[in-house]
Amino acid sequence: MQFKNQTAVSDFLLLGLTDDPELQPLIFSLFLSMYLITILGNLLIILAISSDYHLHTPMFFFLSILALSDICLSTTTIPKMLVNIQAQDQSITYIGCLTQSTFVVIFAGLESCILAVMAYDRYAAICQPLRYQVILTPDFSVFLVLLSLVISTSHALLHNLMALRLSFCTNMQISHFFCELAQIFKLACSDIFINTLLVYSAANIFFGVHVAGIIFSYAKIFFSVFRMPTVAGRYKAFSTCGSHLSVVSLFYGTGFGVYFSSTVSDSSTKNAVASVLYIVIPQMINPFIYSLRNREIKIALHLLIMGKPFIFLCD
């Protein structure tokens, strides 16, 4: 098969969330604020973890990777939208559009992988505490992150290389604020059956394995926790999982909500607005979840903001 686009496509048009010019300044301000909060919150998480050697454990290492993935995912979509609004130019090049859709799939997939890895980390810490440091060694933790990146990149390239075989019609308007792969397929004049089948089958396998891994890990965790003799032990075990469970629920809950809403609604505008729930909101809220529910992160953030991170290191 020759991966070659059959139509000379120069630009796509990203229609955004609304075509009302009076709402554009409000949308610009709202998304700029959310983007800055996302960048600042996740950067603080990364800096807090890196500045405190007490947090140099697999759990917080994976958390820092999750924060970095959140930054990358938001940066892939929001800045282009803000530039288009400010310049009053909705265009994005063909190569730029495919590149954006590739990175969206990569970082969304990486986030899903890391959440599954974090569930495995909690399983090892609670169900096999005596072997935890043997299982989650620094080298193995780095390997899991690199493996997650390779898998998510391969998953993204598979779909976007297949998109190169498509030819496109004269209507190049994407009813979205970023280049979503499904929206690109809708503009194609050629047969998209193989592409659609591949997207849904691969996505179901890719995300299904992660969800199954998370469910399996927490089933083992709950069974192990309920066998603990003391209430204090149970509370401590559950407290280490609370933040991760909240993030998992937010990520997959919004993702599945958008997926099911797109299947029952033909409105492109409603689907674009719903996509904000999984491409913008979780990345902005994740730092707050971990900073509010995790004592170690709260202490590290406090000392970092106060400019005294090394006092805690010496205690």
Secondary structure, 3 states (H helix, E strand, C coil): CCCCCCCCCCEEEECCCCCCHHHHHHHHHHHHHHHHHHHHHHHHHHHHHHHCHHHCCHHHHHHHHHHHHHHHHHHHHHHHHHHHHHHCCCEEEHHHHHHHHHHHHHHHHHHHHHHHHHHHHHHHHHHCHHHHHHHCCHHHHHHHHHHHHHHHHHHHHHHHHHHCCCCECCCCEECCCCCCHHHHHHCECCCCHHHHHHHHHHHHHHHHHHHHHHHHHHHHHHHHHHCCCCHHHHHHHHHHHHHHHHHHHHHHHHHHHHHHHHHHCCCHHHHHHHHHHHHCHHHHHHHHHHHHHCHHHHHHHHHHHCCCHHHHHHC
